[in-house]
Amino acid sequence: MADNSQRFPATVRLKKPSEFDTVFTRRSSAGNGWLVVYAARNDAQQARIGLVVSKKKIGNAVQRNRWKRRLREAFRLNRQKLPFGFDLVVLPQSKQHPSFAALESGLVQLAHRAARKWKRNHASTDKPAPGNDQR
């Protein structure tokens, strides 16, 4: 019997354009030479992922699909290491494919960096400071 924690269920994917728009408008980002990760808080208690793989930056359908397969697998294997309660939108930035280990570690590091950045930038809206009620 398969371990359910290793599956890639539909509940951990961003599918609707409105979900992507929410991440892009309330985002914080982190990047390296291969990836850019946008993060925004979600209502779920798990990390969710959406992929945007550009034809202009990446190339033909074979290359785009390869990036998507590798990113989904990196997400699936490292889901427990990613920040909980965040929607992540991942954009590959290079036609060059890094090793799978580099892709995995890059995804986890960038997701945490973007989540920390989001928390830092939105700390004032999450918890208003006492005595600073300015309307």
C-alpha positions as CSV (number, residue, x, y, z in Angstrom):
1,M,0.0,0.0,0.0
2,A,1.3,3.5,-0.9
3,D,2.2,6.0,1.7
4,N,-0.4,8.9,1.3
5,S,2.2,11.5,2.5
6,Q,4.2,10.9,-0.7
7,R,1.2,11.5,-3.1
8,F,0.7,14.7,-5.0
9,P,-3.0,15.4,-4.5
10,A,-5.0,18.1,-6.2
11,T,-5.4,20.0,-2.8
12,V,-1.7,21.0,-2.9
13,R,-1.9,22.5,-6.4
14,L,-2.8,26.0,-7.5
15,K,-5.2,25.6,-10.5
16,K,-7.5,28.6,-10.8
17,P,-6.2,31.9,-12.2
18,S,-7.6,33.7,-9.2
19,E,-5.3,31.7,-6.9
20,F,-2.3,32.7,-9.0
21,D,-3.5,36.3,-9.1
22,T,-3.7,36.3,-5.3
23,V,-0.1,35.1,-5.0
24,F,1.2,37.6,-7.5
25,T,-0.6,40.6,-5.9
26,R,0.2,39.8,-2.3
27,R,3.6,38.3,-3.0
28,S,7.1,38.4,-1.8
29,S,9.8,36.8,-3.9
30,A,13.1,35.1,-3.8
31,G,15.3,34.0,-6.6
32,N,18.5,32.4,-7.7
33,G,19.9,31.9,-11.2
34,W,17.4,29.0,-12.0
35,L,14.2,29.8,-10.1
36,V,12.0,32.6,-8.8
37,V,9.6,31.7,-6.0
38,Y,6.7,33.9,-5.1
39,A,5.0,33.3,-1.7
40,A,1.8,34.5,-0.1
41,R,-0.1,33.3,3.0
42,N,-3.0,30.9,2.3
43,D,-5.9,29.7,4.5
44,A,-4.9,26.1,4.2
45,Q,-2.5,24.6,6.7
46,Q,-0.2,23.2,4.0
47,A,2.1,24.5,1.3
48,R,0.5,24.6,-2.2
49,I,2.4,25.1,-5.5
50,G,1.7,26.6,-8.8
51,L,4.0,26.5,-11.8
52,V,4.4,29.1,-14.5
53,V,6.8,27.9,-17.2
54,S,7.3,30.5,-19.9
55,K,7.7,29.5,-23.6
56,K,9.9,32.6,-24.1
57,K,12.3,31.9,-21.3
58,I,12.4,28.1,-21.3
59,G,11.7,27.0,-24.9
60,N,9.7,24.3,-26.6
61,A,7.0,22.1,-25.0
62,V,9.5,19.3,-24.3
63,Q,11.7,21.6,-22.2
64,R,8.8,23.2,-20.4
65,N,7.2,19.9,-19.5
66,R,10.6,18.6,-18.2
67,W,10.9,21.6,-15.9
68,K,7.3,21.0,-14.7
69,R,7.9,17.3,-14.0
70,R,11.1,18.0,-12.1
71,L,9.6,20.9,-10.0
72,R,6.5,18.8,-9.1
73,E,8.7,16.0,-8.0
74,A,11.0,18.3,-6.0
75,F,7.9,19.7,-4.3
76,R,6.4,16.3,-3.6
77,L,9.5,14.9,-2.0
78,N,10.2,18.0,0.1
79,R,6.7,19.0,1.0
80,Q,7.3,18.6,4.7
81,K,10.4,20.9,4.5
82,L,8.5,23.8,2.9
83,P,6.8,26.5,5.0
84,F,3.3,25.6,6.0
85,G,0.4,27.9,5.2
86,F,1.9,29.4,2.0
87,D,1.0,29.3,-1.6
88,L,4.1,29.2,-3.8
89,V,4.3,30.1,-7.4
90,V,7.5,28.9,-9.0
91,L,9.0,30.3,-12.3
92,P,12.0,28.7,-13.9
93,Q,14.4,31.3,-15.3
94,S,16.9,29.4,-17.3
95,K,17.0,27.0,-20.2
96,Q,19.8,25.2,-18.3
97,H,18.6,22.3,-16.1
98,P,20.4,22.1,-12.7
99,S,21.0,18.8,-11.1
100,F,17.9,17.4,-9.3
101,A,19.6,17.8,-5.9
102,A,20.4,21.5,-6.6
103,L,16.8,22.0,-7.8
104,E,15.4,20.4,-4.6
105,S,17.6,22.5,-2.2
106,G,17.0,25.6,-4.2
107,L,13.3,25.2,-4.1
108,V,13.3,24.7,-0.3
109,Q,15.7,27.6,0.4
110,L,13.9,30.0,-1.9
111,A,10.5,29.1,-0.4
112,H,11.7,29.7,3.1
113,R,13.4,33.0,2.0
114,A,10.2,34.2,0.3
115,A,8.1,33.2,3.3
116,R,10.4,35.0,5.8
117,K,10.2,38.1,3.5
118,W,6.4,37.9,3.4
119,K,6.2,37.7,7.2
120,R,8.5,40.6,7.6
121,N,6.7,42.8,5.0
122,H,3.2,41.9,6.3
123,A,3.9,41.8,10.0
124,S,2.3,45.2,10.5
125,T,-0.9,44.2,8.8
126,D,-1.2,40.9,10.7
127,K,-0.9,42.3,14.2
128,P,-1.5,46.1,14.6
129,A,0.7,47.7,17.2
130,P,-1.1,48.7,20.4
131,G,-2.0,52.4,20.5
132,N,-1.4,52.9,16.8
133,D,-5.1,52.7,15.7
134,Q,-5.0,55.3,12.9
135,R,-8.1,55.4,10.7
